[in-house]
């Protein structure tokens, strides 16, 4: 419905074909309906299709034909910046502007900084040098640089693009839309060289200006700039400026005469011949031509994939490179859809060994019994650090977990009943050699398990708590530091509002005995000492549990990625079945539209099966109906047979059925004998004639081949009838045995049977 997304969709949807030769107009212009059905076309086909859609949604759109440089006509964007990166930068700049506007209200105005002419001149020289180096780099290093070789069609390459004029749909300024790439250019800063024609569904205008495309005046109804081909009714009536003569001093009679002459020579616009544009659902979901597309930009490569075509749900990959040749990757950005693990974005920086993954809400826990899940972002620098961010929907209140491998691990919490907001553990591998408080040669008893490091001694543990308004500040604990290597515990309390100082108490733990420093001050009671020792033990236990949860999350992520790699190696990139549902091991989940279509298809199949069953029941023939007419009670309409009558009906039915099968076999045999006798007679007749005309021989060969074919068919039919006759007779006996109307025959007394 908007210009930019519509142009971008069509640029990805169509397969672009260059004009051949590039300096001539195409001999045929297909209808937009055909272009959409082919999903391919040249610049004229794509521009007309885009213009048709824009006009249909209310834009004042026109097709423009003229001349363009080679990189436009070949859709070579190797020197152009990636538009996806430009969108990200614009969004970030707008966010920063909003933040600055919010802060301007409380910002103190600053004095203007001092200026240095020397520094300004130095910066200008550095900028010029950088621009020169960038230009040399783009010209010399790039193999696909459009200006790397001479162009034999320079300034003669014909091209077509779209013009959207201001006024309709709140368009502020005129703009050009490149249908092959989806880019939008300002009229005064467009890359096009020259304009020849402009047309839409009403008229066509010829450019009369001898200037570049960026200097063209787009006043279509001014005859100094453009000449129209078809005379519109309002122009014929003199309703538009510039529709008459240029000389304003001409008399009314002359103007009326010119209008009458022009009206007599009106060239009507032919009616539209195109069918209604229709995009099949499958092609619309593919988005790209044949489901995938790769575009090269300046130091960037963008790959697009249709949903459900990749085993890992990948729909877009943007690779940023250090060099113009695109050989040293700096950053890889991947976008996913329909993942069961809720992953939607991954950023990898190979030079820094850094990976950042982002997840949508709804990710489940690795175990149903433990708190977990709700992972929002996972950032890992290989062998250095890990960071996990969570949505505020976990039962344990965890929102952030950071691990500096081998150094420190800390977690942040929100909305916990025990008011815990932070806890951390600081490690020191050097304590393993010094032995901590026990001296050298003794193994520290307080250790923390680190992956690929083993047991690392703990130097310090820390806990922080939120303010409890029901407790005085000098009794409400804010921070507790457990210095395990030194055997000390420091307790900091909350400060009063408006004060800078706060209460802090240091305790010493010597083999379970806790006392306060200084020794001359008040000492803690036995209950208070046990409380701090219990808090220390519970802090260590909670940190170990946190390590276990983090390890489970990491193990789960590794298993998911390993499953994806295994699926990719097995399936070999084969397109997945949209309606195929699986357990949690399956990587992708179907969209709601696929589920709705699958449900509708299942309902249709079920209804069809029921209809077939009803038709089969209705078409079933009652083989006993002709034999039961004589035994039917005329008053009640029911048939009640005794054993003798039932036996009589069964014998008569089987005899008639056997006779019918026998008659059918005799008919086939009679036809087979007739064909064999006729063929034998014709052969004897040909033998009696001896050598005769070739025409009769050809006729006999034709008749013989046809007779042999009929004979073979009859033999096969007879054999099939004999096989089916046995099966049909067995089926008849089974039907008669199961028929309740003949049940009396099977219920006779044994005595009567013997008699």
Buried (B, 14 or more C-beta within 10 A) or exposed (E): EEBEEBBBBBBBBBEBBBBEEBEEEBEEBBBBBBBBBEBBBBBBBBBBBBBBBBBEEEBBBBBBBBBBBBBBBBBBBBBBEBBBBEEEEEEEEEEEEEEEEEEEEEEEEEEEEEEEEEEEEEEEEEEEEEEEEEEEBBEEEBEBBBEEEEBEEEEEBBBBBBBBBBEBBEBEEBBBBBBBBBBBBEBEEBBBBBBEBBBBBEBBBEBEBEEBBBEBEBEBBBBEBBEBEBBBEEBBEEEBEBBBEEEEEEEEEEBEEEBEEBEEEEEEBEEEEBEEBEEEEEBEBBBBBEBBBEBBBBBBBBBBBBBBBBBBBBBBBBBBBEEBEBEEBBBBBBBBBBBBBBBBBBBBBEEEEBBBBBBBEEBBBBEEEBBBBBBBBBBBBEEBBBBBBBBEEBEBBBBBBBBBBBBBBBBBBBEBEEBBBBBBBBBBBEBBEBBBBEEEEEEBEBBBEBBEEEEBBBBBBBBBBBBEEEEEBEEBBBBBBBBBBEBBBBBBBBBEEEEEEBBEBBBBBEEEEBBBEEEEEEEBEEEEBEEBBEBBEEBBEBBEEBBEBBEBBBEBBEEBBEBBEEBBEEEEEEEBEBEEEEEEEBBBBBBEEBBEBBEEEEEEEEEEEEEEEEEEEEEEEEBBEEBBEEBEEEEEEEBEBEBEBBBBBBEEBBEEBEEEBEEBBEEBEEBBEEBEEBBEEBEEEBEEEEEEEEEEEEEBEEBBEEBEEBBEEBEEBBEEBEEEBEEBBEEBEEBBEEBEBBEBBEEBEEEEEEE
